[in-house]
Amino acid sequence: MSISNIEKAPTLESIKVIAFDADDTLWVNEPYFRKAEGQFCALMENYLPPDSCHQELFTISIKNLPLYGYGIKAFTLSMIEAAMSISNKTIPLSVIEKMMGIGREMLEAPVELIPEVEPVLQALQGKYRLVMATKGDLLDQERKLEKSGLAGYFHHIEIMSEKKVPNYQKLIQHLDIPPSEFLMIGNSLKSDVIPVLELGGHAFHVPFHTTWAYEKVETTIVNERFRALVKVQEVLTYL
């Protein structure tokens, strides 16, 4: 898959609003899920080998996305469903309780900021309208934002059920700007970059060392409104 745009793009000087993804862009998220998956498969080791266990949990989690959405509570429900499926409904209640404990531990985990995030927000604040635009469970994302200490940097908080073109259209309309004045910064090409470029906005990709398989895409992006960065502080070399 290749995304390209040979039309003359608006320059970065046109940007008025900068939106930041939250999970694995502002703070660490995915490693907690990978740890929880390992704990789940350890509990299921008498029923299924680890590789098959991980795949079964992933399959059920993706199947449940339209119903449960994203986040820790949805993940916990999927763990329980996967355990029932893998064990043919013979899993002891004591093991189900341990899975619920894994979910609770995730919800109570501290928020670990990505290095250099706060200095970047400090440098941009006052020069641009800053927005946090993320997807996931409303209560959990609000909790993480409060724990992060970053709420004061943002003009607007948008917690979406999905991050697709219609969701970004709604956000940009709410901000009362054309897409050419909007920049999205995030770690997912699928959720943070491709939809925004399709709308005519700008996007910076800042990869995180661990990416959920569902967010991975095989694509080459050639677009004047796109920048591929290595670390978040590189944002300041362009703005």
C-alpha positions as CSV (number, residue, x, y, z in Angstrom):
1,M,0.0,0.0,0.0
2,S,1.3,3.4,-0.9
3,I,-0.2,6.8,-0.1
4,S,1.0,9.7,-2.2
5,N,-0.1,13.3,-3.0
6,I,1.7,15.2,-5.7
7,E,-0.4,18.3,-5.3
8,K,1.2,21.4,-3.8
9,A,0.5,21.1,0.0
10,P,-0.1,23.9,2.4
11,T,3.1,24.8,4.3
12,L,3.6,24.1,8.0
13,E,3.1,27.9,8.6
14,S,-0.6,27.3,8.0
15,I,-1.0,25.2,11.1
16,K,-3.1,26.7,13.9
17,V,-4.1,23.6,15.9
18,I,-1.8,20.7,17.0
19,A,-3.5,17.5,18.2
20,F,-1.5,14.8,20.1
21,D,-2.5,11.2,20.4
22,A,-2.4,10.0,24.1
23,D,-1.5,6.3,24.4
24,D,2.2,5.7,23.5
25,T,2.5,9.3,22.3
26,L,2.1,11.2,25.5
27,W,2.4,8.3,27.9
28,V,3.3,4.6,28.0
29,N,0.4,2.3,27.3
30,E,1.1,-0.8,25.1
31,P,3.7,-2.4,27.4
32,Y,1.0,-2.8,30.1
33,F,-1.2,-4.7,27.6
34,R,1.7,-6.9,26.5
35,K,2.5,-7.7,30.2
36,A,-1.1,-8.5,30.8
37,E,-1.2,-10.8,27.8
38,G,1.7,-12.7,29.2
39,Q,0.0,-13.0,32.6
40,F,-3.1,-14.3,30.9
41,C,-1.3,-16.9,28.8
42,A,0.6,-18.1,31.9
43,L,-2.8,-18.7,33.5
44,M,-3.9,-20.7,30.5
45,E,-0.6,-22.7,30.0
46,N,-2.4,-26.0,30.9
47,Y,-4.8,-25.5,28.0
48,L,-2.9,-23.9,25.2
49,P,0.7,-23.1,24.2
50,P,1.7,-19.4,24.5
51,D,1.7,-18.5,20.8
52,S,-1.7,-20.0,20.2
53,C,-3.0,-18.4,23.4
54,H,-1.8,-14.9,22.3
55,Q,-3.5,-15.4,18.9
56,E,-6.8,-16.6,20.4
57,L,-6.9,-13.6,22.7
58,F,-6.1,-11.2,19.8
59,T,-8.8,-12.8,17.6
60,I,-11.4,-12.4,20.3
61,S,-10.3,-8.9,21.2
62,I,-10.7,-7.8,17.6
63,K,-14.0,-9.5,17.2
64,N,-15.3,-7.6,20.3
65,L,-14.1,-4.1,19.2
66,P,-17.4,-3.1,17.6
67,L,-19.2,-4.1,20.8
68,Y,-16.8,-3.1,23.6
69,G,-14.6,-0.6,21.9
70,Y,-11.0,0.0,23.1
71,G,-9.4,0.0,26.5
72,I,-8.6,-2.0,29.6
73,K,-12.2,-3.0,30.5
74,A,-12.8,-4.3,27.0
75,F,-9.6,-6.2,27.2
76,T,-10.5,-7.7,30.5
77,L,-13.9,-8.9,29.1
78,S,-12.0,-10.4,26.1
79,M,-9.6,-12.2,28.4
80,I,-12.5,-13.8,30.2
81,E,-14.2,-14.8,27.0
82,A,-11.0,-16.2,25.6
83,A,-10.5,-18.2,28.8
84,M,-14.0,-19.7,28.4
85,S,-13.3,-20.6,24.8
86,I,-9.9,-22.0,25.3
87,S,-11.0,-24.2,28.3
88,N,-14.3,-25.2,26.8
89,K,-16.0,-23.4,29.7
90,T,-14.1,-25.4,32.3
91,I,-12.0,-22.6,33.6
92,P,-12.2,-22.3,37.4
93,L,-13.7,-19.2,38.9
94,S,-10.5,-18.6,40.8
95,V,-8.7,-18.1,37.5
96,I,-11.4,-15.7,36.3
97,E,-10.9,-13.8,39.5
98,K,-7.1,-13.5,38.7
99,M,-7.9,-12.2,35.2
100,M,-10.2,-9.5,36.7
101,G,-7.3,-8.7,39.0
102,I,-5.0,-8.2,36.0
103,G,-7.5,-5.7,34.6
104,R,-7.7,-3.9,37.9
105,E,-4.0,-3.7,38.2
106,M,-3.8,-2.1,34.7
107,L,-6.5,0.4,35.7
108,E,-4.6,1.4,38.8
109,A,-1.1,1.5,37.2
110,P,0.8,4.8,37.4
111,V,1.0,7.0,34.3
112,E,4.5,7.1,32.8
113,L,5.1,10.1,30.5
114,I,7.1,9.6,27.3
115,P,10.5,11.3,27.7
116,E,10.6,14.9,26.4
117,V,6.8,15.2,26.0
118,E,6.2,17.9,28.6
119,P,9.0,20.2,27.3
120,V,7.6,19.9,23.8
121,L,4.1,20.9,25.1
122,Q,5.6,23.7,27.1
123,A,7.4,25.0,23.9
124,L,4.3,24.8,21.8
125,Q,1.8,26.2,24.3
126,G,0.7,29.7,23.5
127,K,1.9,29.4,19.9
128,Y,-0.8,26.9,18.8
129,R,-4.1,25.6,20.1
130,L,-3.1,22.2,21.6
131,V,-5.6,19.3,21.6
132,M,-5.5,15.8,22.9
133,A,-7.2,13.5,20.4
134,T,-7.2,9.8,21.4
135,K,-9.5,6.8,21.3
136,G,-10.5,4.4,24.1
137,D,-12.6,4.2,27.2
138,L,-13.8,7.7,28.3
139,L,-13.3,7.1,32.1
140,D,-9.9,5.4,31.7
141,Q,-8.5,8.1,29.4
142,E,-9.8,10.9,31.7
143,R,-8.1,9.1,34.6
144,K,-4.8,8.8,32.8
145,L,-5.0,12.5,31.7
146,E,-5.5,13.6,35.3
147,K,-2.7,11.4,36.6
148,S,-0.4,12.6,33.8
149,G,-0.5,16.3,35.0
150,L,-0.7,17.4,31.3
151,A,-4.4,18.5,31.2
152,G,-3.5,22.2,31.6
153,Y,-1.6,22.2,28.2
154,F,-4.7,21.4,26.2
155,H,-7.4,23.7,24.8
156,H,-9.6,20.8,24.0
157,I,-9.8,17.0,24.8
158,E,-11.4,14.6,22.3
159,I,-11.8,11.0,23.3
160,M,-13.1,9.1,20.2
161,S,-14.7,5.7,19.8
162,E,-12.6,5.4,16.6
163,K,-10.0,7.4,14.8
164,K,-11.3,7.4,11.2
165,V,-12.0,10.1,8.6
166,P,-15.5,10.9,9.9
167,N,-14.2,11.2,13.5
168,Y,-11.5,13.6,12.5
169,Q,-14.0,15.5,10.3
170,K,-16.2,16.0,13.3
171,L,-13.2,17.2,15.4
172,I,-12.0,19.7,12.8
173,Q,-15.5,21.1,12.4
174,H,-15.7,21.5,16.1
175,L,-12.4,23.4,16.1
176,D,-13.8,25.6,13.3
177,I,-10.7,25.4,11.1
178,P,-10.0,24.0,7.7
179,P,-8.0,20.7,7.6
180,S,-4.9,22.6,6.2
181,E,-4.6,24.3,9.7
182,F,-4.7,21.0,11.6
183,L,-1.7,18.8,12.6
184,M,-2.0,15.4,14.2
185,I,1.0,13.9,16.1
186,G,0.9,10.2,17.0
187,N,2.5,6.8,17.0
188,S,0.0,5.0,14.7
189,L,0.1,5.4,11.0
190,K,-3.3,3.7,10.8
191,S,-5.1,5.9,13.3
192,D,-3.1,9.1,13.6
193,V,-1.7,9.7,10.1
194,I,-3.6,8.2,7.2
195,P,-7.1,9.5,8.0
196,V,-5.8,13.0,8.6
197,L,-3.8,13.1,5.4
198,E,-6.9,11.9,3.5
199,L,-8.8,14.9,4.9
200,G,-6.1,17.4,3.8
201,G,-4.5,17.9,7.2
202,H,-0.9,17.5,8.4
203,A,0.5,14.5,10.3
204,F,3.7,13.7,12.1
205,H,4.5,10.0,12.9
206,V,6.4,9.4,16.1
207,P,6.9,5.6,16.5
208,F,6.8,3.8,19.8
209,H,9.0,0.7,20.4
210,T,5.9,-1.5,20.8
211,T,2.8,-1.4,18.6
212,W,-0.4,-3.3,18.9
213,A,-0.7,-5.7,15.9
214,Y,-4.1,-4.2,15.0
215,E,-2.5,-0.8,14.5
216,K,0.2,-2.0,12.1
217,V,0.0,-1.2,8.4
218,E,2.3,-2.0,5.5
219,T,2.5,1.3,3.7
220,T,4.8,3.9,2.2
221,I,3.6,7.5,2.7
222,V,4.8,10.1,0.2
223,N,3.0,13.3,1.1
224,E,4.2,16.9,1.6
225,R,2.0,17.2,4.7
226,F,3.6,14.2,6.4
227,R,6.8,14.0,8.5
228,A,8.3,10.8,9.9
229,L,10.1,11.5,13.2
230,V,12.2,9.4,15.5
231,K,11.4,11.1,18.8
232,V,8.8,13.6,19.9
233,Q,11.3,16.4,20.5
234,E,11.9,16.5,16.7
235,V,8.5,18.2,16.4
236,L,10.3,21.4,17.5
237,T,12.6,21.3,14.5
238,Y,9.6,21.8,12.2
239,L,7.4,24.2,14.2
